[in-house]
């Protein structure tokens, strides 16, 4: 049994990883800025240790990592910005190195190690480079586009009107993965570290076009849904970062070897988008207040 610190434990990726590790019998230290949140309480009830940690406050972070064997690390710029994300990522890696951890699994983004020009991919690449130079044994995972984002924001706003509003052509394939599968794969790499040390692996469970996604969503909510391509200019007026990402998806594509992953790791769930969509509580989601995009 390993003692594994999990950052972002009250979020989608960290929470999924913590639950998968607990299922495998490992001791989980769930690191969070919100130790009394419902998500933290739920993890505590499953057997996780809840530890307060803040990337801007080194002392509790050092305490939370002390004595752990491994670390699952996830960073995001969306509550702050990419400069802060890079600083937080480097702080976390440095703290893990000081604590003498044997393994860091960092979830980046698929293609982040390429010259994408997408700001929140470039920030993750900077953290990847710092991790590689840290001296701590590492594994880097690059998840494809998140299925979970299709149950939030402008997707929900569009579905209320029978539209799947997405800034890509109807026939452009996109590789996809849900948080549950990210957590399962991260737990696999932490559980079987010897197989994954020094490897960077882009991961995805399915590949669909926006037209196919619209069909799957229509089946899940039992209402006709048509894809509508949102102009990039509209996205850019709200987020230059996201506009750059969707432009990359359209011009370069987000290819990941889905077939190879299914072949090499058949024991993982690998939820298809159709199966993921069928699991969502659409009546409750669609009844919630619009996101206001």
N, C-alpha and C positions, 0 to 999 in steps of 0.2 A: 504494500500500500504506500502510495506517495502522498505527500502534502503539497497541494498545488494551489497557488494564489491565482485568483481569477479577477482581472480588472473588468470594469463595466458590468459587474455581476447583476445589477438590476436592470440592465438593458437587454436587447434582443440577443445579440451574439454571446455576450458574457453569461447571461442567464441560461441560454441553451447549453453552453459549454459546462457550466457548473452542474446542471442537472444530469448531463451525460456522464460526467466524471463521478458523481455520487452513485449513479447506477452501476458504474464499474467498480465501486468499492473504495475509491480514493477519498482522502480527507481534503475537503475544499475550504479554502479561506476566501470568502466572497468579499472583495474590496469594493467599497462604495462610499460616495459622499453622503448617502442617505440611508444610514443603518436602520432607521425606523420606518422606512417606506414599506408599503404592502409587498412589493417584490422581494425586499430583503427579509421580511418576516416569513414569507413563503419558503424562501431558501433555508432559513433557520429551521423551520419545521421539517424540512427534508434532511437535515443533519449537517448543513454547512455552518462553519464559523463565520460570523459577520464581523468584518473589521473596517473601521473608518479609514479612508485613505483619500488624500487630495494631492494631485500632482504639483500643486503650487505650495505645498507644505511638506518638506522632506521628512520631518521627524516622524509623524504617524505612518508615512509610507515606508520608511526604514523599519519601523516596528512591525508593520503588517507583513513585510517580506522576510523578516528574520526567522531562520529555521525552516523555511520552505524549501522544497526540492526543485520545483519548477514554477513557471509563470505562464499564464495565458494573458496576452497583452492585446488590447484593442484601443484605437484612438479615433477621434472624430473631430473635424473642424466645424461642425454645423452648429454647435452651441457657442463657438468662439470664432476663430479664423484659422487659416492654415499655418500662420506663424506660431500661434499658440499651440496648435496640434503638434508641430515639430518639436517645440520646446518641451511639451508634456511627454512626448514619446521618448526623447533623449533622456529626460529626467528619470523616467521609469526604467529604462534600460540600464542607466548608470547605477540606480539604486539596486537593481537585481544583480549587477556585477559585484557591487560592494558587499551584498548579502551572500555572495558565493553560490548562487543558484546554478543548477546543473543543466538547465534547459529553458529556453524561452520560445514559445510559439506565438508568433505575431500575425494577426490577421490584417492584411493590407487590402489590396484590390486587384482583381484580374487585370493584367497588362500594366500595372503601376510601374513595373521595371522597364517599360518601353518609353519612348519619347512621345507621350500622348498629348502634352500641352494642356491637360486637365488639371487645374490647381489642386484639387483634393486627391488626385493620384500622385502628383509630383511631391506633395508633402509626405505621403506615405512612402514614396521611394526614398526620400531623404532619411526617414526613420529606418527603413530597411538597410541603407548604407551604414548608418550608425550602429545598428545591431550587428551587422557582419564584422565591423571593426572592434566590437566590444570585448571580444575574447570569450563571451558566453556561448556555449553550444546553442544553435538556433534552428528553427524551422519557420518558414514563411508561407502562409496560405493567402491566396489571392481569390476571394470569392467573386463570382460574376454578379450580375444585376440581382438585387434582392426581390424575391417574390413578395415579401412582406410589405414592400412599398406600394403594392397594388391594392392594399386594403386601407390606404390612408390618403390624405391630401386631395390632389386634383383628380385622382382616379375615382375616389368616392363621389366627388362633386359631379363628375361626368356621368357616372353610373346612375345617379338619381334621375338623369335626363335620357337614359338609354344610350349613352355615348362612352366609348373608351377613348378618352382624350390623351394622346401620347405623341411626343415630338419625334416620331420616326415614320418612314414610309411603311405602308401596310405589309409589304413583302420582304422587309429587311429582317433576317433572323437575329435573335438575341439570346445569348445563353443566360440561364437563370438558376438561382438556388435560394432555398429558404433558410431562415436562421436555425431551424432545428437541424438541418443537415450540416450547416457550418459548425455548430456545436458538436455534432457527432464526429465529424472529421477531425476537429481540433482535439477532442478527447482521445481519438484513436492515435494521433501523433504523440500526445503526451503519455499515453499508456504504453505505446510501443516505440519509444524514442529512438532506439537503435536503428530502426528502419527509415527514419525520417530526418536524422540530423544532417544539417548542411544542405537541405533541399528546399527549393521554392516551388510550390505547386499551385497552379490556378485550378479552382474547383467550380463545378457547375453540375446540376442534376438534370437539366432539361434545356431544350432549345426550341423556341417558337418565334413566329413573326407576330407583329401587333394584330394582324387579322385573326391569327389563331388564338392569341390571348383573348381577344374580344369574344370569340366563340366560346372559349372555356369559361369566361366570366358570365356570359349569357346563360350557359347551362347551369352554373353554380347558383345564380340568383333567380333563375327561372323567369327571366325577362329579356326581350330582344336587346342586343347591344351591338352597335356598329363602331368600328374604329374611325376616329377623326384625327388627322395629323395636325398637331398644334404647331404653328410656325415657330421656328427657332428664335425669331425676333421677339416674340412674346415671352419665351422663356428667358432670353437674354435681358429683357427689361426688368426681370425679377431676380435673376441670378446668372451672372456671367460664368460662374463655375459650372452650374448644371447645364447651361447651354453648350459649353465646351465639351462636356461629357456626352451629351446627346449628338453633337456634331461628330464626335469620334465614333460613337456607336454606328452612325449612319455611313460615314465615309470609310472607316477602317474595319469596323465590326469588332465584336468582342468574342473572338473564337476561343473556345476551351474544349479539350478533348473529352466530351461527355461519355462517348462510347468506351474509351480507355479507362476512365474512372470507374464506370459501372463494372467493367470486366475485372479490374485489378482489386476493387473493394466491394464485392457483391454483398458483404454482410451489412453495409450501411443502408439506411432507409431509402435514400435517393428519391425523395418525393417528386413526382411529376407536377407540373403546374396545375393540371386538372385535379389531381388528388389534393394538392395544397388548397386550391380554391374551394373544393368540396368541404374542407374542414373548417372554413371560416364561418363566423356567426354573422352572415350578411344582414339579416333583419335588424340586428342591433347596430351594426356598423352604419347602415344606410339611414337609420333613424336618428343618428347623432347629428349635431349641428354642423353645417358646412364649414370647410376649412377656411374659406375666405380668401382664396388665391385671387 
